[in-house]
Amino acid sequence: MPHSRPPSTSRLVLPALDALAGPVLLVDGGRQVAALTPALEAQLGGTVRAGTPLAEMLVPHGGAERLESLLTEGRETSARLRAGGRVHEVRVRAVALAEGAKVLGWALLVTPGDAAHDTGGGAELFHGVWTRDPELKRIFRIVEKVARTESSVLVRGESGTGKELIAHALHALSPRSKGPFRAINCAALPPNLLESELFGHVRGAFTGAVRDSPGHFRLANRGSLFLDEVAEMPLDLQSKMLRVLETRTVIPVGGREPVPVDVRIIAATHRALRREVEAGRFRADLMYRLRVVPIFLPALRERQADILPLAMRFLDELRQRGGSRRVESFSPGARRLLEGHTWPGNVRELRNVMEYAYVIGEGPVVREADLPPEFSEPRRASPPPALHAGPDASLDPQQVRAALAQAGGNRSEAARLLGISRVTLWRRLRDLGEHGGE
């Protein structure tokens, strides 16, 4: 039986480059196109004739000088890449291919325009929130408008979407910007402690109250108070909150005299307050006070074009904080995994995943093996649609029990499946009378 001929070294080079670095344009010493990796061909929708002068195909923003610095200094640049009768916005970084002191050519690592990691070319960095997504940029304009008013704002979005950053933006752009900004998570404290943290207490009000405490409302006087996860506030505390908003005074725990406060309220939740009202878990009158202007933040999975550029930004930040690794690109496999992930923890989760990949991996390319273990584990069957609570749904007993069953009783996993915090799940189990141990 005749043996098949082994592939030549030249036939192995492009697939190897494709697997290691993704879209790459090979340029010879005469600055002419030598070859494209399959990933770049797919990105461009076709190939480019070998021998095409690089200057005809690649036009950096900034002119010929930028092309020179790209090749001689390896300096990354944004550019227009012409191929197949179309023009593609890209970012390019050059790696010289040398034999001793002689440069034989270059490997140009090409990143699509939607994966560029600067703030130009349609991207916007808004008070710590970076995006190219048109819907999120539209929300930024709403924030700018409402910030100039005294209206109460309710920011809706899943955990990790940047609700507190938007709250900071509302404060920073407001006439109250010179005043204090205070934030408190209503889901993180038991009811008695939450009341004291909000309204303050007088000395001797309870065991351990050895001195007067002003509370967040008074500490935020003439500024803004951010109430995160406001839907988790207990009903009896909601009535006291309503009285504060109506009278603009607070009565500290253990005190008798009301104290005037001048505070703008910015609230946030991952729940639909209307459904919480319908379920009897939230006061309708308080909802109307807090939800004067609702702002809805999209989940990261709804901004897929932001995933890779955000990931690259986080990797750059890690290097700038003293890391020795410089990441240039993602392998095709890593790109597929990152873009296909549902990101239940949103941007916060992406940042943590990139820190893991930066520490675990080596070299200029993030590969599949650099990602956390859950990316390489076989995917579980997707839960039924009713299981996902999301920001627009309330939890019924069937959803909670279905999530626990699918998670094998593991509450952290069940909370992740439902898109809620573990504390919120505990509260729901308590309401259902099922708050025993794991």
Sequence and secondary structure as in RCSB ss.txt:
>XXXX:A:sequence
MPHSRPPSTSRLVLPALDALAGPVLLVDGGRQVAALTPALEAQLGGTVRAGTPLAEMLVPHGGAERLESLLTEGR
ETSARLRAGGRVHEVRVRAVALAEGAKVLGWALLVTPGDAAHDTGGGAELFHGVWTRDPELKRIFRIVEKVARTE
SSVLVRGESGTGKELIAHALHALSPRSKGPFRAINCAALPPNLLESELFGHVRGAFTGAVRDSPGHFRLANRGSL
FLDEVAEMPLDLQSKMLRVLETRTVIPVGGREPVPVDVRIIAATHRALRREVEAGRFRADLMYRLRVVPIFLPAL
RERQADILPLAMRFLDELRQRGGSRRVESFSPGARRLLEGHTWPGNVRELRNVMEYAYVIGEGPVVREADLPPEF
SEPRRASPPPALHAGPDASLDPQQVRAALAQAGGNRSEAARLLGISRVTLWRRLRDLGEHGGE
>XXXX:A:secstr
        HHHHHHHHHHHHHSSEEEEETTSBEEEE HHHHHHHTS   TT BHHHHEEETT HHHHHHHHHH  
 EEEEEEETTEEEEEEEEEEEEEETTEEEEEEEEEEEGGG  SS TT EEETTEEE  HHHHHHHHHHHHHHTS 
  EEEE  TTS HHHHHHHHHHTSTTTTS EEEEETTSS HHHHHHHHH B TTSSTT  S B HHHHHTTTEEE
EEETGGGS HHHHHHHHHHHHHSEE  BT  S EE  EEEEEEESS HHHHHHTTSS HHHHHHH SEEEE   G
GG HHHHHHHHHHHHHHHHHTT      EE HHHHHHHHH   TTHHHHHHHHHHHHHHH  SSEE GGGS GGG
TS       GGG   TT    HHHHHHHHHHTTT HHHHHHHHTS HHHHHHHHHHTT     
